[in-house]
Amino acid sequence: MMSIFVVQQNRIAMPKRLFADFSAVSREEWMKKIKEDLKGRSPESLRWTSEEGLDLFPVFRKDDLPDPEWIAGNFPGMSPYLRGNRLITPSENPWEIRHDFRSEDIDEIIRAVREVGEPIQGIGLVLGLPFREFLFDWKEINLPVEKPRDGIFLQDHEDIRKLLASIDWSGKRFHLQAGHAALPLYCFLVNHWEGATGIPLTSLSGTLDTDPFNRLGANPSIRELLDINLEDAASVMFDLKTRGIKDFRSLRISLETQHLMGANAVQQIACGLAIAVDYIDLFGERFGFDPKSILNQLHYQFPIDTDFFTEIAKIRAFRLLVNRLGEAYGAESLVRKIPVHGHGSYRSMSSLDGNVNMLRATTEAMSAIVGGCDSISLPAYNSLVKGTDVQAARLARNVQLILKEESFFGHVMDPVGGSYYVEYLTAAFSQKAWKLFQQMEKEGGYLAVWGKGELTRTFRDQRRQTDFEIAKGKKTLV
């Protein structure tokens, strides 16, 4: 048996080159074989157009890539971070396994975290809708239920202290989703953290969802609310710097609103870049933050849908382009550290079939892992109809544990690197997203474009078309 790896002194060296042992297969030979297998059908019948407008055919070769050195010039953990931001070194936690807990009852939350939280690295607490409600009609984006289930309801600071004191936060990252209540909840958090947990405040790690633009929902014309959102976010960033808390990021850019409305992968990437530039400009002009200070506080949240290869390429293309953005601000080393969180999509969930939701969540988790997300959370299979359920939360957690420990996803670095199809999608997405981003900048930036309403209409039209094709059986939701 031919050995692929050369082992020297208990270390794995570079693999031997085995391509010379196999003869090359030309495109003509591939097409001949495809015609034989199709038994009279035209190979053109296999061609399809993606939601991003790409004309695709299920045969990809190296010469389909826009740059012949595309693959050879990219390595894991090295600029432009196309193949992830981790170097090729052993890691016990290649990604952060996270679960977001939501329930109206604080005691139920505490019980669920205690029963489920031991093997995970990130604990998310989601406040109820009155705190984090977006200013758009949930029916407009066609979720399969009237509204997502509510999260935690807090009566006063004693409830917050109880939550903090009743959970073991040692070695955990704390992710607070508080929406419009982000600033007051942050104040409660920093004032009670040390007394309730016994952990130094400077050791607090995790994220807060001050998300000024997305908190406007579909109506960014409300300037007074925008001013309040920006001031809240700036207050938190100033306080974090004053207190010397370095591992808690507060400025979130979530692409969930755009995704739920119908934005495709390219549009999500472009919006994520454009929002970052607007934040850098606005926080610099109004509050004196320099670009590096903003990049140090940024964290991204991408919804991960069921289109396996598309979602992988989306995260990879985003890594490539956000690195290009960092270069423009002279902060390449900072963008490498910007966390990208992948969250299973609510858009793909069924309120009637929880088993299907578990299967889809597994596909989404695999895409997020292979694409290179730093942390991943999956909605519980019944989260559209119930709050936090211990069994459902355990199943959502176990999907990632099985992929990591039993399927060995945690032991492979960028397994799709070199796949001509994924590399083609990555290159195509990055080109189209950068072009769209530049167009948005020419029109005044994300907020200006969003305020015109054309982008919102485009997303909703796409969503309606997708729903129509699924309903008519022309498109399959895996």
Buried (B, 14 or more C-beta within 10 A) or exposed (E): EEEEEEEEEEEEEEEEEEEEEEEEEEEEEEEEEBEEEEEEEEBEEEEEEBBBEBEBEEBBBEEBBEEEEBBEEBBBBBBBBBBBBBEBEEEEEBBBBBBBBBBBEBEBBBBBBEEBBEEBBBBBBBBBBEBBBBEBEBEBBBBEEEEBBBBBBBEEBEBBBBBBBBBEBEEBBBBBBBBBBBBBBBBBBBBBBBEBBEBEBEBBBBBBBBBBBBBBBBBBEEEEBBEBBBBBBBBBBBBBBEEEBEEBBBBBBBBBBBBBBBBBBBBBBBBBBBBBBBBBBBBBEEBEBEBBBBBBBBBBBBBBBBBBBBBBBBBBBBBBBBBBBBEEBEBBEBBBBBBBBBBBBBBBBBEEEBEBBBBBBBBBBBBBBBBBBBBBBBBBBBBBBBBBBBEBBBBBBBBBBEBBEEEEBBEEBBEBBBBBBBBBBBBBBBBBBBEBBEEBBEBEBBBBBBBEEEBBEBBBEBBEEBBEEEEEEEEEBE
